Amino acid sequence: MLDSDEQDILNYLGTCPKQFVSGREICRRAAGKKRFSDEPYWATQVLMRMVEKKLIEVDASGHYRIKQDKRDEEKRKRWISPEIEKLLRESGKDFDGLIEPGTSGEDQTL
């Protein structure tokens, strides 16, 4: 069960799910101008509570983002076809991490 402050924060962090956002920016943007002008640090206690509930994660510099699921990252990594996977595995070479999913070959230098 989430209260309205937690829901506001999750809705805001959902707009940029992979990016860490500062607590100050969350206070400023998650609930609107009036809430920020009345209570500039309203989200600090809520953010700590959400970290304890493991709804969000915090980095070393104190920025927050929605908790990332490791299984989602593994689901995105897949071969184009089973035949290509079989051929590359039989070659004996290691192709893991060579080209990450979601990027084109021209973007990366090998």
C-alpha positions, 0 to 999 in steps of 0.5 A: 500500500502506497500513500499519495507522496510515495505515489507522486514520487514513483510517478515522477521517477517513472518518467526517467526510469534508468536515470538517477535523480537528486532528492532536491529535484524530486522535491521540486518536481514530483508534487508541483510548485505549491507543495515545493514552495510550502515545504521545500524538503517534503520528500526526504523522509518519504525517500528514505522510507521508500529505500527501506521498502526497496521500491527505489534505490540510491547511489553513492551521491544520494540520487534516487531511481526506481529499483531496476530488476536484474531479470529485465536486463537478462530478458533483453539479451537474446540472440537474433536467431537460434542458428546464429547462436549455435554457430557462434558458440561452436566457434569457441569465441566469446561474444558476450558484451561485444555489442550491447542490445539497443545499440547499433554496431556503428555507434560502438568502436571495437 
